[in-house]
């Protein structure tokens, strides 16, 4: 049974950091030192738990940026990313954010479009991976 939890970093870290390292560092080759940053302590973190095992994570920064969305391989394509995104958008709405922005990896752009985000600007490389900036009103 899927459970989505919105947590501060001190509660989320033990679950979120290993997921992000597996997806971004091990699978995608993002440099390890880029993965954890000072923004984590300032952000709201969403975690998805399947039978109490953390399987996905993302964060919402104070300025309305969504980032670090990662779903472990066996749980991809099951709607977990969409459920987490809805939870983060609801938090942004409650907080009064006028706009939510994110840098989507190019292969994830269709996912974000399906959730109402609009691509802006041109693609660019971030940590060697093509990205596209996207925006949506909460």
C-alpha positions in Angstrom: 0.0 0.0 0.0 1.5 3.3 -1.1 2.0 6.1 1.5 3.1 9.6 0.7 4.7 11.6 3.5 5.7 15.3 3.5 8.7 15.7 5.9 11.4 18.1 6.9 15.0 17.1 6.0 16.0 15.9 9.4 13.2 13.2 9.2 13.6 12.5 5.5 17.3 12.3 5.1 17.9 8.7 6.1 15.4 7.5 3.5 15.8 10.2 0.7 19.6 10.3 0.5 20.1 6.6 -0.4 17.4 6.8 -3.1 19.0 9.9 -4.6 22.4 8.3 -4.6 21.2 5.1 -6.3 19.2 6.9 -9.0 21.4 10.0 -9.7 25.0 8.9 -8.7 25.0 5.2 -9.4 22.5 5.0 -12.4 23.1 8.4 -14.0 26.6 9.2 -13.1 25.9 12.5 -11.5 29.0 13.5 -9.4 28.5 12.5 -5.8 29.4 15.9 -4.4 26.5 17.5 -6.3 23.9 15.3 -4.9 23.6 16.6 -1.3 23.5 20.4 -1.0 22.6 23.1 1.5 19.1 23.4 0.0 18.0 20.1 1.6 17.7 21.6 5.1 15.5 24.4 3.7 13.2 22.2 1.7 10.1 20.2 2.2 10.7 16.6 1.2 8.1 14.1 0.0 8.8 10.4 0.3 6.8 7.5 -1.1 6.7 4.4 1.0 5.5 1.0 -0.3 4.9 -1.4 2.6 7.1 1.0 4.8 10.1 0.8 2.4 11.0 4.2 0.9 10.9 3.9 -2.9 10.8 7.5 -4.1 11.7 11.1 -3.0 11.5 14.7 -4.2 11.8 18.1 -2.6 10.2 21.6 -2.8 12.5 24.5 -2.1 11.4 27.7 -0.4 11.5 29.5 -3.7 9.0 27.1 -5.4 11.5 24.9 -7.2 10.8 21.2 -7.3 13.9 19.1 -7.4 15.7 15.8 -6.8 12.7 13.6 -7.8 13.9 10.0 -7.9 11.9 6.8 -8.0 13.8 3.5 -7.5 13.8 1.3 -10.7 11.3 -1.4 -9.6 8.6 1.2 -8.8 8.9 3.3 -11.9 5.8 3.6 -14.1 3.3 3.0 -11.3 2.1 6.5 -10.7 4.3 7.1 -7.7 6.0 10.1 -9.2 2.7 11.7 -10.1 1.4 11.1 -6.5 4.5 12.8 -5.1 4.2 15.7 -7.5 0.5 16.2 -6.5 1.5 16.3 -2.9 4.3 18.9 -3.6 1.9 21.0 -5.7 -0.6 21.0 -2.9 2.1 22.1 -0.4 3.1 24.9 -2.8 -0.5 26.0 -3.1 -1.0 26.1 0.7 2.2 27.9 1.1 1.0 30.6 -1.3 3.5 30.0 -4.1 2.5 31.7 -7.4 4.5 29.4 -9.6 6.4 26.1 -9.3 9.4 25.6 -11.5 11.7 22.7 -12.1 14.6 21.5 -14.3 13.4 18.3 -15.9 15.7 15.8 -17.4 14.8 15.7 -21.1 13.5 12.1 -20.9 11.1 13.2 -18.1 9.6 16.2 -19.9 6.6 14.2 -21.2 5.8 13.2 -17.6 5.8 16.8 -16.4 3.8 18.0 -19.4 1.2 15.3 -18.5 1.0 17.0 -15.1 0.4 20.5 -16.4 3.9 21.9 -16.6 5.0 24.0 -19.6 8.5 23.9 -21.0 10.4 27.2 -21.2 13.7 28.1 -22.8 16.0 25.8 -24.6 17.6 22.5 -23.3 20.9 22.7 -21.5 23.3 20.4 -19.8 23.3 20.0 -16.0 25.8 17.5 -14.6 26.2 16.3 -18.2 22.5 15.4 -18.6 20.2 17.4 -20.9 17.6 19.3 -19.0 14.6 21.5 -19.8 13.2 24.2 -17.5 9.4 23.9 -16.8 6.8 25.9 -15.0 3.3 25.6 -13.6 0.9 27.5 -11.4 0.0 25.5 -8.3 
